[in-house]
Amino acid sequence: MPEGNSPLADHDLLEMGESSLTPLERAQIYLVRASLRPGALDRAIRLLQRTVGQWWIRAATARLRHGYGLEHLPPWNRDHPLGPAVNGVMSFFAMYPPIFREKKRAALNLASLDEVAGLLRRGGFFVGLHPEGMRKKDDDPYTFLPAQNGVGRVIHKAPRVPVVPVFVNGLGNDLVKQVAGGVTGRGPPIHIVFGAPVEFGALLRAPGAPKTYRRIAEKCLEAIGELGQQEKAIRAASGSPAEASRKSARFM
């Protein structure tokens, strides 16, 4: 992040939200932006992510987790350093910027997405995004909600960043139950399949517009759907029924 809290895009979240962000939300944004600037705070948070943050996630999933396609992952030279205070306890600020569901604050989401794209252009970051924009609540992990424009907007504005599709099946919404199942090894298996980077071709050279963003997002979802079928075959071959994993997460 440049000096102070200057924006990474034309639309700055703090400026756009001057009248609609609460004092707590503004404080969270200032705090996270401060953590993105090189220095002691940045180093401390990155250390916590690599140690405490990774430790508890691994402890909760290690006995259930199965990964495939790891060769598709590019080398990371820095941990993901984003996130509002609400995620600090769980991931030490690993989720940011905020996405607002209220219609009256929907315009702020454009600034949030553009800030993500700006961080990716700067380099040294990786970002996880759900093309659907939300978790699908039924029990079929192999069907999807419609792709949303947001992921397409980020990819279009950071065209040189590799986009790796990921399909995750086996995570639930009950955090306590999920952790307990991971510690005891009695929870449903978690299968993670990584795919080759998505090729967008001429879409990245097309003018930035909702139609372009939607098509990019749809290509992401198509790639994730293919990984879902691979995961389904892997699960069947391992004798682990798909029904045992009731929820899935898809992200880029």
VODRENTOR-721733 format. One record per residue: chain; residue number from 1; residue in one letter; x, y, z of N, C-alpha, C in turn. Coordinates in steps of 0.05 Angstrom, whole numbers, padded with zeros to 5 digits, m for minus. Example, Ala and Ser with C-alpha at 12.3 -4.5 7.8 and 13.67 -1.06 7.14 Angstrom:
VODRENTOR-721733
['A',1,'A',[00264,m00114,00156],[00246,m00090,00156],[00264,m00066,00156]]
['A',2,'S',[00257,m00045,00142],[00273,m00021,00143],[00258,00001,00157]]
end
This chain:
VODRENTOR-721733
['A',1,'M',[00017,m00024,00000],[00000,00000,00000],[00018,00025,00000]]
['A',2,'P',[00012,00045,m00016],[00028,00069,m00015],[00026,00082,00012]]
['A',3,'E',[00041,00104,00015],[00042,00117,00041],[00014,00125,00050]]
['A',4,'G',[00010,00125,00077],[m00016,00132,00088],[m00037,00112,00080]]
['A',5,'N',[m00061,00122,00074],[m00082,00104,00066],[m00092,00112,00038]]
['A',6,'S',[m00073,00119,00021],[m00080,00127,m00006],[m00090,00102,m00021]]
['A',7,'P',[m00109,00106,m00040],[m00122,00083,m00053],[m00105,00070,m00073]]
['A',8,'L',[m00112,00044,m00080],[m00099,00029,m00100],[m00114,00031,m00126]]
['A',9,'A',[m00137,00044,m00126],[m00155,00045,m00150],[m00168,00073,m00151]]
['A',10,'D',[m00182,00078,m00173],[m00195,00104,m00176],[m00217,00108,m00155]]
['A',11,'H',[m00230,00087,m00147],[m00251,00089,m00127],[m00241,00079,m00100]]
['A',12,'D',[m00239,00098,m00081],[m00229,00091,m00055],[m00251,00084,m00036]]
['A',13,'L',[m00249,00062,m00022],[m00270,00053,m00004],[m00277,00073,00018]]
['A',14,'L',[m00256,00085,00030],[m00261,00103,00052],[m00274,00129,00042]]
['A',15,'E',[m00266,00138,00018],[m00278,00163,00008],[m00307,00158,m00001]]
['A',16,'M',[m00312,00135,m00014],[m00339,00129,m00023],[m00358,00124,00001]]
['A',17,'G',[m00347,00113,00022],[m00363,00106,00045],[m00363,00126,00067]]
['A',18,'E',[m00355,00151,00060],[m00353,00172,00081],[m00378,00175,00098]]
['A',19,'S',[m00402,00173,00085],[m00427,00177,00099],[m00441,00151,00107]]
['A',20,'S',[m00431,00128,00097],[m00445,00103,00102],[m00430,00083,00119]]
['A',21,'L',[m00403,00085,00120],[m00388,00067,00137],[m00390,00075,00166]]
['A',22,'T',[m00393,00056,00184],[m00394,00061,00212],[m00366,00067,00223]]
['A',23,'P',[m00363,00080,00246],[m00336,00086,00257],[m00320,00060,00260]]
['A',24,'L',[m00333,00038,00268],[m00319,00013,00272],[m00309,00002,00245]]
['A',25,'E',[m00325,00004,00225],[m00317,m00005,00198],[m00294,00011,00188]]
['A',26,'R',[m00295,00038,00192],[m00273,00055,00182],[m00247,00048,00197]]
['A',27,'A',[m00249,00043,00223],[m00226,00035,00239],[m00214,00009,00230]]
['A',28,'Q',[m00231,m00010,00223],[m00221,m00036,00213],[m00206,m00032,00187]]
['A',29,'I',[m00217,m00016,00169],[m00203,m00011,00143],[m00176,00002,00147]]
['A',30,'Y',[m00175,00023,00165],[m00150,00036,00170],[m00130,00016,00182]]
['A',31,'L',[m00139,m00002,00200],[m00121,m00021,00213],[m00110,m00040,00192]]
['A',32,'V',[m00127,m00051,00175],[m00117,m00071,00155],[m00098,m00057,00135]]
['A',33,'R',[m00106,m00033,00126],[m00088,m00019,00108],[m00061,m00014,00120]]
['A',34,'A',[m00061,m00008,00146],[m00035,m00004,00160],[m00019,m00030,00160]]
['A',35,'S',[m00032,m00052,00162],[m00018,m00078,00163],[m00007,m00086,00136]]
['A',36,'L',[m00016,m00073,00114],[m00007,m00079,00088],[00019,m00064,00081]]
['A',37,'R',[00026,m00044,00096],[00050,m00028,00091],[00074,m00043,00103]]
['A',38,'P',[00096,m00046,00089],[00120,m00059,00100],[00128,m00047,00126]]
['A',39,'G',[00134,m00064,00146],[00142,m00054,00172],[00138,m00075,00193]]
['A',40,'A',[00141,m00066,00218],[00139,m00085,00241],[00111,m00098,00243]]
['A',41,'L',[00090,m00083,00239],[00063,m00094,00240],[00059,m00115,00219]]
['A',42,'D',[00067,m00108,00194],[00065,m00127,00172],[00079,m00153,00178]]
['A',43,'R',[00104,m00151,00188],[00119,m00175,00194],[00107,m00192,00216]]
['A',44,'A',[00096,m00178,00237],[00084,m00192,00259],[00059,m00208,00251]]
['A',45,'I',[00042,m00195,00235],[00018,m00208,00226],[00024,m00232,00208]]
['A',46,'R',[00044,m00228,00190],[00051,m00250,00172],[00062,m00274,00188]]
['A',47,'L',[00077,m00268,00209],[00088,m00289,00226],[00065,m00304,00240]]
['A',48,'L',[00045,m00290,00250],[00022,m00303,00263],[00007,m00320,00243]]
['A',49,'Q',[00004,m00310,00218],[m00010,m00326,00198],[00005,m00352,00192]]
['A',50,'R',[00032,m00350,00190],[00048,m00374,00183],[00049,m00394,00206]]
['A',51,'T',[00046,m00385,00231],[00049,m00402,00254],[00022,m00409,00266]]
['A',52,'V',[00011,m00391,00282],[m00014,m00397,00297],[m00037,m00401,00277]]
['A',53,'G',[m00040,m00384,00257],[m00063,m00386,00239],[m00062,m00412,00224]]
['A',54,'Q',[m00039,m00419,00212],[m00038,m00445,00198],[m00040,m00468,00216]]
['A',55,'W',[m00030,m00466,00240],[m00030,m00489,00259],[m00059,m00497,00265]]
['A',56,'W',[m00076,m00478,00272],[m00103,m00486,00281],[m00119,m00496,00258]]
['A',57,'I',[m00115,m00485,00234],[m00130,m00495,00211],[m00121,m00523,00204]]
['A',58,'R',[m00095,m00528,00205],[m00086,m00555,00199],[m00095,m00575,00220]]
['A',59,'A',[m00094,m00566,00245],[m00103,m00584,00267],[m00133,m00592,00263]]
['A',60,'A',[m00149,m00573,00253],[m00177,m00579,00249],[m00184,m00595,00225]]
['A',61,'T',[m00165,m00597,00206],[m00171,m00611,00181],[m00151,m00633,00173]]
['A',62,'A',[m00128,m00634,00185],[m00107,m00651,00176],[m00115,m00681,00173]]
['A',63,'R',[m00131,m00691,00191],[m00138,m00719,00190],[m00161,m00725,00170]]
['A',64,'L',[m00172,m00704,00159],[m00194,m00707,00140],[m00186,m00698,00112]]
['A',65,'R',[m00165,m00682,00109],[m00160,m00667,00085],[m00144,m00685,00065]]
['A',66,'H',[m00153,m00683,00039],[m00140,m00697,00017],[m00137,m00677,m00006]]
['A',67,'G',[m00113,m00672,m00014],[m00108,m00652,m00035],[m00099,m00665,m00061]]
['A',68,'Y',[m00108,m00654,m00084],[m00102,m00664,m00110],[m00095,m00640,m00128]]
['A',69,'G',[m00077,m00645,m00147],[m00070,m00624,m00166],[m00053,m00602,m00155]]
['A',70,'L',[m00038,m00608,m00134],[m00021,m00588,m00121],[00000,m00577,m00140]]
['A',71,'E',[00007,m00592,m00161],[00027,m00583,m00180],[00018,m00558,m00195]]
['A',72,'H',[m00008,m00552,m00195],[m00019,m00529,m00209],[m00015,m00503,m00193]]
['A',73,'L',[m00007,m00505,m00168],[m00004,m00481,m00152],[00022,m00467,m00158]]
['A',74,'P',[00021,m00441,m00163],[00046,m00426,m00167],[00060,m00423,m00140]]
['A',75,'P',[00086,m00418,m00140],[00100,m00413,m00114],[00091,m00387,m00102]]
['A',76,'W',[00086,m00387,m00076],[00078,m00363,m00062],[00102,m00351,m00047]]
['A',77,'N',[00108,m00326,m00050],[00130,m00313,m00036],[00121,m00296,m00013]]
['A',78,'R',[00094,m00297,m00007],[00083,m00281,00015],[00056,m00291,00022]]
['A',79,'D',[00049,m00291,00048],[00022,m00299,00056],[00002,m00277,00050]]
['A',80,'H',[m00023,m00285,00046],[m00045,m00267,00041],[m00049,m00248,00065]]
['A',81,'P',[m00045,m00221,00062],[m00045,m00204,00085],[m00069,m00186,00088]]
['A',82,'L',[m00093,m00196,00082],[m00116,m00179,00083],[m00135,m00187,00105]]
['A',83,'G',[m00153,m00168,00113],[m00175,m00177,00130],[m00185,m00157,00151]]
['A',84,'P',[m00211,m00155,00155],[m00222,m00139,00176],[m00219,m00152,00204]]
['A',85,'A',[m00223,m00136,00224],[m00218,m00146,00251],[m00234,m00170,00259]]
['A',86,'V',[m00258,m00173,00247],[m00275,m00196,00254],[m00262,m00222,00247]]
['A',87,'N',[m00243,m00222,00228],[m00229,m00246,00220],[m00202,m00248,00234]]
['A',88,'G',[m00195,m00228,00250],[m00169,m00228,00262],[m00164,m00252,00280]]
['A',89,'V',[m00183,m00260,00296],[m00180,m00282,00315],[m00175,m00308,00300]]
['A',90,'M',[m00191,m00312,00277],[m00190,m00337,00263],[m00166,m00338,00243]]
['A',91,'S',[m00160,m00316,00230],[m00141,m00318,00209],[m00120,m00295,00209]]
['A',92,'F',[m00120,m00280,00231],[m00101,m00258,00234],[m00102,m00240,00209]]
['A',93,'F',[m00126,m00229,00205],[m00131,m00209,00184],[m00125,m00221,00156]]
['A',94,'A',[m00136,m00245,00151],[m00132,m00258,00125],[m00156,m00254,00106]]
['A',95,'M',[m00176,m00238,00114],[m00199,m00233,00097],[m00205,m00203,00095]]
['A',96,'Y',[m00204,m00192,00072],[m00207,m00164,00068],[m00208,m00159,00038]]
['A',97,'P',[m00220,m00139,00027],[m00236,m00118,00041],[m00265,m00127,00045]]
['A',98,'P',[m00281,m00112,00058],[m00309,m00120,00064],[m00326,m00119,00039]]
['A',99,'I',[m00345,m00137,00037],[m00366,m00137,00017],[m00392,m00133,00031]]
['A',100,'F',[m00408,m00114,00021],[m00432,m00105,00035],[m00457,m00118,00021]]
['A',101,'R',[m00475,m00128,00037],[m00499,m00140,00026],[m00522,m00121,00024]]
['A',102,'E',[m00521,m00099,00040],[m00543,m00079,00039],[m00543,m00064,00013]]
['A',103,'K',[m00567,m00062,00000],[m00569,m00049,m00026],[m00559,m00020,m00025]]
['A',104,'K',[m00563,m00006,m00002],[m00556,00022,m00001],[m00525,00026,00000]]
['A',105,'R',[m00511,00004,00005],[m00482,00006,00006],[m00468,m00011,m00016]]
['A',106,'A',[m00484,m00021,m00035],[m00474,m00038,m00056],[m00452,m00025,m00072]]
['A',107,'A',[m00454,00001,m00077],[m00434,00015,m00093],[m00406,00013,m00080]]
['A',108,'L',[m00405,00010,m00054],[m00379,00007,m00041],[m00364,m00018,m00049]]
['A',109,'N',[m00379,m00038,m00058],[m00367,m00064,m00066],[m00348,m00060,m00090]]
['A',110,'L',[m00355,m00041,m00107],[m00337,m00036,m00130],[m00310,m00026,m00121]]
['A',111,'A',[m00310,m00009,m00101],[m00285,00001,m00090],[m00269,m00021,m00076]]
['A',112,'S',[m00284,m00039,m00063],[m00270,m00062,m00050],[m00257,m00080,m00071]]
['A',113,'L',[m00272,m00087,m00092],[m00262,m00104,m00113],[m00238,m00091,m00127]]
['A',114,'D',[m00240,m00065,m00132],[m00217,m00051,m00145],[m00193,m00050,m00127]]
['A',115,'E',[m00197,m00049,m00101],[m00174,m00050,m00082],[m00160,m00077,m00083]]
['A',116,'V',[m00176,m00098,m00085],[m00164,m00125,m00088],[m00148,m00126,m00113]]
['A',117,'A',[m00159,m00117,m00136],[m00145,m00117,m00161],[m00119,m00101,m00159]]
['A',118,'G',[m00120,m00078,m00145],[m00096,m00062,m00142],[m00074,m00076,m00126]]
['A',119,'L',[m00082,m00091,m00106],[m00062,m00106,m00090],[m00050,m00128,m00107]]
['A',120,'L',[m00066,m00141,m00124],[m00056,m00162,m00141],[m00036,m00151,m00162]]
['A',121,'R',[m00043,m00128,m00172],[m00024,m00115,m00192],[00002,m00108,m00178]]
['A',122,'R',[00000,m00101,m00153],[00025,m00093,m00139],[00043,m00117,m00134]]
['A',123,'G',[00031,m00141,m00131],[00046,m00166,m00128],[00051,m00173,m00099]]
['A',124,'G',[00058,m00198,m00094],[00063,m00208,m00067],[00039,m00217,m00052]]
['A',125,'F',[00016,m00220,m00066],[m00009,m00227,m00052],[m00022,m00250,m00067]]
['A',126,'F',[m00038,m00267,m00053],[m00057,m00284,m00067],[m00084,m00280,m00054]]
['A',127,'V',[m00104,m00284,m00070],[m00132,m00277,m00061],[m00150,m00301,m00067]]
['A',128,'G',[m00168,m00307,m00049],[m00188,m00328,m00054],[m00215,m00314,m00058]]
['A',129,'L',[m00229,m00321,m00080],[m00255,m00309,m00086],[m00275,m00331,m00094]]
['A',130,'H',[m00300,m00328,m00085],[m00321,m00346,m00093],[m00336,m00334,m00117]]
['A',131,'P',[m00334,m00346,m00140],[m00348,m00335,m00164],[m00378,m00332,m00160]]
['A',132,'E',[m00390,m00348,m00142],[m00419,m00346,m00137],[m00426,m00323,m00119]]
['A',133,'G',[m00407,m00313,m00104],[m00412,m00290,m00087],[m00423,m00297,m00060]]
['A',134,'M',[m00431,m00322,m00056],[m00442,m00331,m00030],[m00442,m00362,m00030]]
['A',135,'R',[m00446,m00373,m00006],[m00447,m00402,m00003],[m00474,m00412,m00011]]
['A',136,'K',[m00475,m00433,m00027],[m00500,m00446,m00035],[m00509,m00464,m00012]]
['A',137,'K',[m00534,m00462,m00005],[m00543,m00475,00020],[m00556,m00502,00017]]
['A',138,'D',[m00559,m00512,m00007],[m00570,m00539,m00009],[m00548,m00560,m00006]]
['A',139,'D',[m00555,m00585,m00009],[m00537,m00607,m00002],[m00522,m00618,m00027]]
['A',140,'D',[m00525,m00605,m00050],[m00511,m00615,m00074],[m00487,m00598,m00080]]
['A',141,'P',[m00463,m00609,m00075],[m00439,m00593,m00079],[m00430,m00590,m00108]]
['A',142,'Y',[m00444,m00604,m00126],[m00436,m00605,m00154],[m00453,m00587,m00172]]
['A',143,'T',[m00470,m00572,m00160],[m00485,m00552,m00175],[m00479,m00525,m00163]]
['A',144,'F',[m00483,m00503,m00179],[m00474,m00477,m00170],[m00495,m00456,m00173]]
['A',145,'L',[m00492,m00435,m00158],[m00508,m00411,m00162],[m00497,m00396,m00187]]
['A',146,'P',[m00511,m00377,m00198],[m00501,m00362,m00221],[m00475,m00347,m00214]]
['A',147,'A',[m00457,m00346,m00233],[m00432,m00331,m00229],[m00438,m00301,m00226]]
['A',148,'Q',[m00424,m00288,m00208],[m00427,m00260,m00204],[m00405,m00244,m00217]]
['A',149,'N',[m00410,m00219,m00224],[m00391,m00203,m00239],[m00365,m00196,m00223]]
['A',150,'G',[m00367,m00197,m00196],[m00344,m00187,m00180],[m00318,m00200,m00186]]
['A',151,'V',[m00318,m00227,m00188],[m00292,m00241,m00193],[m00282,m00234,m00220]]
['A',152,'G',[m00300,m00231,m00240],[m00292,m00223,m00267],[m00280,m00195,m00267]]
['A',153,'R',[m00290,m00177,m00251],[m00280,m00150,m00250],[m00251,m00150,m00239]]
['A',154,'V',[m00246,m00165,m00218],[m00220,m00167,m00207],[m00200,m00178,m00227]]
['A',155,'I',[m00207,m00200,m00240],[m00189,m00213,m00259],[m00183,m00195,m00282]]
['A',156,'H',[m00204,m00181,m00292],[m00200,m00163,m00315],[m00181,m00140,m00308]]
['A',157,'K',[m00182,m00131,m00283],[m00166,m00108,m00275],[m00138,m00117,m00266]]
['A',158,'A',[m00133,m00143,m00263],[m00107,m00153,m00257],[m00100,m00176,m00276]]
['A',159,'P',[m00098,m00170,m00302],[m00098,m00190,m00323],[m00073,m00208,m00323]]
['A',160,'R',[m00052,m00201,m00310],[m00027,m00217,m00311],[m00025,m00236,m00287]]
['A',161,'V',[m00045,m00237,m00270],[m00044,m00254,m00246],[m00056,m00281,m00253]]
['A',162,'P',[m00042,m00303,m00247],[m00053,m00330,m00253],[m00078,m00335,m00236]]
['A',163,'V',[m00098,m00347,m00249],[m00123,m00353,m00236],[m00125,m00384,m00234]]
['A',164,'V',[m00122,m00394,m00210],[m00123,m00423,m00206],[m00150,m00432,m00195]]
['A',165,'P',[m00165,m00449,m00209],[m00191,m00458,m00199],[m00187,m00479,m00177]]
['A',166,'V',[m00205,m00478,m00157],[m00203,m00497,m00135],[m00231,m00507,m00128]]
['A',167,'F',[m00234,m00533,m00124],[m00260,m00544,m00115],[m00255,m00557,m00087]]
['A',168,'V',[m00270,m00549,m00068],[m00268,m00559,m00041],[m00294,m00572,m00032]]
['A',169,'N',[m00294,m00597,m00024],[m00318,m00610,m00016],[m00314,m00624,00011]]
['A',170,'G',[m00331,m00618,00030],[m00328,m00631,00056],[m00329,m00612,00080]]
['A',171,'L',[m00328,m00586,00075],[m00329,m00566,00096],[m00358,m00560,00104]]
['A',172,'G',[m00363,m00558,00130],[m00390,m00551,00139],[m00392,m00523,00150]]
['A',173,'N',[m00416,m00515,00158],[m00421,m00488,00168],[m00418,m00486,00198]]
['A',174,'D',[m00417,m00509,00212],[m00415,m00510,00241],[m00386,m00512,00248]]
['A',175,'L',[m00374,m00489,00257],[m00345,m00488,00262],[m00337,m00508,00284]]
['A',176,'V',[m00353,m00509,00306],[m00346,m00526,00328],[m00346,m00555,00320]]
['A',177,'K',[m00367,m00563,00305],[m00369,m00590,00295],[m00347,m00597,00276]]
['A',178,'Q',[m00340,m00577,00259],[m00319,m00582,00239],[m00292,m00587,00253]]
['A',179,'V',[m00286,m00570,00273],[m00260,m00573,00288],[m00260,m00600,00303]]
['A',180,'A',[m00282,m00606,00316],[m00284,m00631,00331],[m00280,m00655,00313]]
['A',181,'G',[m00293,m00655,00290],[m00290,m00677,00271],[m00262,m00679,00260]]
['A',182,'G',[m00248,m00657,00257],[m00221,m00658,00248],[m00202,m00668,00269]]
['A',183,'V',[m00206,m00660,00294],[m00189,m00669,00316],[m00192,m00699,00321]]
['A',184,'T',[m00217,m00709,00320],[m00222,m00738,00325],[m00218,m00755,00300]]
['A',185,'G',[m00218,m00742,00276],[m00216,m00757,00251],[m00242,m00770,00243]]
['A',186,'R',[m00264,m00763,00256],[m00289,m00776,00251],[m00308,m00760,00233]]
['A',187,'G',[m00299,m00736,00225],[m00315,m00720,00208],[m00314,m00729,00179]]
['A',188,'P',[m00331,m00718,00162],[m00330,m00726,00133],[m00304,m00717,00121]]
['A',189,'P',[m00293,m00732,00102],[m00268,m00724,00089],[m00270,m00698,00074]]
['A',190,'I',[m00249,m00684,00073],[m00248,m00658,00058],[m00230,m00663,00033]]
['A',191,'H',[m00242,m00661,00010],[m00227,m00664,m00015],[m00222,m00637,m00028]]
['A',192,'I',[m00197,m00631,m00035],[m00190,m00606,m00048],[m00176,m00612,m00074]]
['A',193,'V',[m00187,m00602,m00096],[m00176,m00607,m00122],[m00168,m00580,m00135]]
['A',194,'F',[m00143,m00578,m00143],[m00133,m00554,m00156],[m00131,m00559,m00186]]
['A',195,'G',[m00138,m00540,m00202],[m00136,m00543,m00231],[m00114,m00525,m00243]]
['A',196,'A',[m00109,m00529,m00269],[m00090,m00512,m00283],[m00101,m00483,m00285]]
['A',197,'P',[m00084,m00463,m00286],[m00094,m00436,m00289],[m00113,m00432,m00312]]
['A',198,'V',[m00134,m00417,m00308],[m00154,m00412,m00328],[m00144,m00393,m00350]]
['A',199,'E',[m00149,m00400,m00375],[m00141,m00383,m00397],[m00166,m00367,m00406]]
['A',200,'F',[m00164,m00340,m00406],[m00186,m00323,m00413],[m00184,m00311,m00441]]
['A',201,'G',[m00160,m00313,m00453],[m00157,m00303,m00480],[m00165,m00275,m00485]]
['A',202,'A',[m00182,m00270,m00505],[m00190,m00243,m00513],[m00207,m00229,m00492]]
['A',203,'L',[m00218,m00244,m00474],[m00235,m00231,m00453],[m00220,m00211,m00437]]
['A',204,'L',[m00194,m00216,m00432],[m00178,m00197,m00417],[m00171,m00172,m00432]]
['A',205,'R',[m00173,m00173,m00459],[m00168,m00150,m00475],[m00193,m00135,m00483]]
['A',206,'A',[m00216,m00146,m00476],[m00242,m00133,m00483],[m00246,m00110,m00464]]
['A',207,'P',[m00262,m00090,m00472],[m00268,m00067,m00454],[m00281,m00077,m00428]]
['A',208,'G',[m00273,m00064,m00406],[m00285,m00071,m00381],[m00315,m00064,m00380]]
['A',209,'A',[m00332,m00083,m00377],[m00361,m00079,m00378],[m00374,m00103,m00363]]
['A',210,'P',[m00398,m00099,m00353],[m00411,m00121,m00339],[m00412,m00147,m00355]]
['A',211,'K',[m00417,m00146,m00381],[m00419,m00170,m00397],[m00392,m00184,m00398]]
['A',212,'T',[m00371,m00169,m00400],[m00344,m00181,m00400],[m00338,m00194,m00373]]
['A',213,'Y',[m00344,m00179,m00351],[m00339,m00190,m00325],[m00355,m00215,m00320]]
['A',214,'R',[m00380,m00216,m00329],[m00396,m00240,m00325],[m00385,m00264,m00340]]
['A',215,'R',[m00376,m00260,m00364],[m00365,m00282,m00380],[m00339,m00293,m00367]]
['A',216,'I',[m00322,m00275,m00357],[m00298,m00284,m00342],[m00306,m00300,m00318]]
['A',217,'A',[m00325,m00291,m00303],[m00334,m00306,m00279],[m00346,m00333,m00287]]
['A',218,'E',[m00360,m00334,m00309],[m00372,m00359,m00318],[m00350,m00379,m00326]]
['A',219,'K',[m00329,m00369,m00338],[m00307,m00387,m00345],[m00294,m00398,m00320]]
['A',220,'C',[m00292,m00382,m00299],[m00282,m00392,m00273],[m00299,m00414,m00263]]
['A',221,'L',[m00325,m00410,m00263],[m00344,m00429,m00252],[m00344,m00455,m00269]]
['A',222,'E',[m00341,m00452,m00296],[m00339,m00476,m00313],[m00315,m00493,m00305]]
['A',223,'A',[m00292,m00479,m00300],[m00268,m00494,m00293],[m00272,m00508,m00266]]
['A',224,'I',[m00285,m00494,m00247],[m00290,m00506,m00221],[m00309,m00530,m00223]]
['A',225,'G',[m00329,m00527,m00241],[m00347,m00549,m00245],[m00333,m00574,m00256]]
['A',226,'E',[m00313,m00571,m00273],[m00298,m00593,m00283],[m00282,m00606,m00260]]
['A',227,'L',[m00271,m00590,m00243],[m00257,m00601,m00220],[m00276,m00616,m00201]]
['A',228,'G',[m00301,m00606,m00199],[m00321,m00619,m00183],[m00326,m00648,m00193]]
['A',229,'Q',[m00327,m00651,m00219],[m00331,m00678,m00230],[m00306,m00696,m00225]]
['A',230,'Q',[m00283,m00684,m00225],[m00259,m00699,m00218],[m00260,m00708,m00189]]
['A',231,'E',[m00268,m00689,m00172],[m00270,m00696,m00143],[m00291,m00718,m00139]]
['A',232,'K',[m00313,m00716,m00154],[m00334,m00736,m00151],[m00323,m00764,m00158]]
['A',233,'A',[m00307,m00766,m00179],[m00296,m00791,m00187],[m00275,m00801,m00166]]
['A',234,'I',[m00259,m00782,m00156],[m00240,m00790,m00135],[m00254,m00800,m00111]]
['A',235,'R',[m00275,m00787,m00103],[m00290,m00795,m00079],[m00303,m00823,m00083]]
['A',236,'A',[m00313,m00827,m00107],[m00326,m00853,m00113],[m00305,m00875,m00112]]
['A',237,'A',[m00281,m00870,m00124],[m00260,m00890,m00124],[m00249,m00896,m00097]]
['A',238,'S',[m00250,m00876,m00079],[m00240,m00880,m00052],[m00261,m00892,m00033]]
['A',239,'G',[m00285,m00896,m00044],[m00306,m00908,m00027],[m00318,m00888,m00008]]
['A',240,'S',[m00314,m00862,m00013],[m00325,m00841,00004],[m00349,m00828,m00010]]
['A',241,'P',[m00374,m00834,m00002],[m00397,m00823,m00017],[m00398,m00793,m00016]]
['A',242,'A',[m00406,m00781,m00038],[m00408,m00752,m00040],[m00427,m00741,m00019]]
['A',243,'E',[m00448,m00757,m00012],[m00468,m00748,00007],[m00456,m00743,00034]]
['A',244,'A',[m00433,m00755,00040],[m00421,m00752,00066],[m00411,m00724,00071]]
['A',245,'S',[m00406,m00709,00049],[m00397,m00682,00051],[m00419,m00664,00042]]
['A',246,'R',[m00431,m00650,00060],[m00456,m00636,00054],[m00452,m00608,00043]]
['A',247,'K',[m00429,m00597,00046],[m00424,m00569,00037],[m00398,m00568,00022]]
['A',248,'S',[m00397,m00549,00004],[m00372,m00545,m00011],[m00366,m00515,m00013]]
['A',249,'A',[m00341,m00509,m00019],[m00334,m00481,m00024],[m00318,m00480,m00049]]
['A',250,'R',[m00324,m00461,m00067],[m00310,m00458,m00092],[m00298,m00430,m00092]]
['A',251,'F',[m00273,m00429,m00100],[m00260,m00403,m00100],[m00237,m00403,m00119]]
['A',252,'M',[m00227,m00379,m00125],[m00204,m00376,m00143],[m00181,m00365,m00128]]
end
